[in-house]
């Protein structure tokens, strides 16, 4: 029962995030807004305990989420054999590019000017 209550909390926060994102025309997806709301709500035991129970259950069945991906790969083996190398190259390069941009932004944001020397 606690797990169902946790699942209800998760759905409630996702729905609230969707409503806020669409209603306020926010530049973020609704689930991201819902996750931020959930982050703040997790400070309350009435939310934290049921969500933890639900999360434990969902994580124990995480492998089921990979079944549709495996079926998709098997269904489109022809496309993967024709374009697989290009897809792998594109995914690899875009990942490296994303990591490099993230590192450069982090470096720029954490760069501190030296403190002014006192008189």
C-alpha positions in Angstrom: 0.0 0.0 0.0 2.9 2.3 0.8 4.3 1.7 -2.7 1.1 2.7 -4.3 1.0 5.9 -2.3 4.5 6.6 -3.5 3.5 5.9 -7.1 0.6 8.3 -6.7 3.0 11.0 -5.4 5.2 10.5 -8.4 2.3 10.8 -10.8 1.0 13.8 -9.0 4.3 15.7 -9.2 4.8 14.8 -12.8 1.2 16.0 -13.6 1.8 19.2 -11.6 5.0 19.8 -13.5 3.3 19.3 -16.8 0.5 21.7 -15.8 3.0 24.3 -14.7 5.3 24.0 -17.7 2.4 24.3 -20.1 0.4 26.8 -18.2 3.3 29.2 -17.5 5.0 28.4 -20.9 8.2 27.5 -19.2 11.2 26.6 -21.3 11.6 23.2 -19.5 9.8 19.9 -20.0 7.0 19.2 -17.5 8.7 16.1 -16.0 11.8 18.3 -15.1 9.5 20.8 -13.3 7.8 17.9 -11.6 11.1 16.5 -10.5 12.1 19.9 -9.0 8.8 20.0 -7.1 9.4 16.4 -5.9 12.9 17.3 -4.8 11.5 20.0 -2.4 8.7 17.7 -1.3 11.1 14.9 -0.3 12.0 16.9 2.8 8.6 15.8 4.2 8.4 12.2 5.6 4.8 11.8 4.3 6.2 12.1 0.8 9.7 10.6 1.3 8.8 7.2 2.7 6.2 6.2 0.2 8.3 7.4 -2.7 11.3 5.5 -1.4 9.3 2.3 -1.2 8.0 2.9 -4.8 11.5 3.7 -6.0 12.9 0.5 -4.5 10.3 -1.5 -6.2 10.8 0.2 -9.6 14.5 -0.2 -9.4 14.2 -3.9 -8.7 12.4 -4.3 -12.0 14.6 -1.9 -14.0 15.7 -4.6 -16.4 12.2 -4.8 -17.8 12.7 -1.3 -19.3 15.4 -2.7 -21.6 13.1 -5.3 -23.3 11.5 -2.7 -25.7 15.0 -1.5 -26.7 16.1 -5.0 -27.4 13.0 -5.7 -29.5 13.5 -2.5 -31.4 17.1 -3.4 -32.2 16.0 -6.9 -33.4 13.2 -5.4 -35.5 15.5 -2.9 -37.3 18.6 -5.0 -37.8 18.6 -4.0 -41.5 18.8 -0.3 -40.7 21.5 -0.9 -38.0 23.6 -2.9 -40.4 23.3 -0.2 -43.1 23.8 2.8 -40.8 25.2 1.4 -37.6 28.7 2.7 -38.1 27.5 6.2 -38.9 25.1 6.1 -35.9 27.9 4.9 -33.6 30.2 7.6 -34.8 27.6 10.3 -34.4 26.7 9.1 -30.9 30.4 9.0 -29.9 31.2 12.4 -31.3 28.1 14.1 -29.9 28.9 12.6 -26.5 32.5 13.8 -26.6 31.3 17.2 -27.8 28.8 17.5 -25.0 31.4 16.5 -22.4 33.8 19.1 -23.8 31.3 21.9 -23.8 30.2 21.0 -20.2 33.9 21.0 -19.1 34.5 24.3 -20.7 31.4 25.9 -19.2 32.3 24.5 -15.8 35.8 25.9 -16.2 34.6 29.3 -17.2 32.1 29.4 -14.3 34.6 28.4 -11.7 37.4 30.6 -12.8 37.9 33.2 -10.1 39.6 36.6 -10.5 42.5 37.1 -8.1 41.5 39.2 -5.1 42.6 42.8 -5.4 45.7 43.7 -3.5 45.0 46.0 -0.6 46.8 49.3 -0.2 
